[in-house]
Amino acid sequence: MDTKLAMCENKDEAMSKKTNQLKNFVYPATTSGSRTARRVRGEANKLTERQREDLFKRGMQIIYSATGTKETVGAGH
């Protein structure tokens, strides 16, 4: 019984040490990815409803092997 208690205490001690480590969360204000994302969002906001539908259909064709419908893709059962 004492060994189980000692193991639990060691486990708790090891876990507390792990969570107390400081992490570096210093990030630059802008990166090439954030600039690209801003540009793409701006372009996407200018699309018409018809252009959005066409791009969505093209994306679905890429994902679902040029079938355009997800019902035709499956395990065959």
Secondary structure, DSSP 8 states (H G I E B T S, - for coil): -HHHHHHHHHHHHHHHHHHT--------S--HHHHHHHHHHHHHHT--HHHHHHHHHHHHHHHTTT-S-GGG-SS--
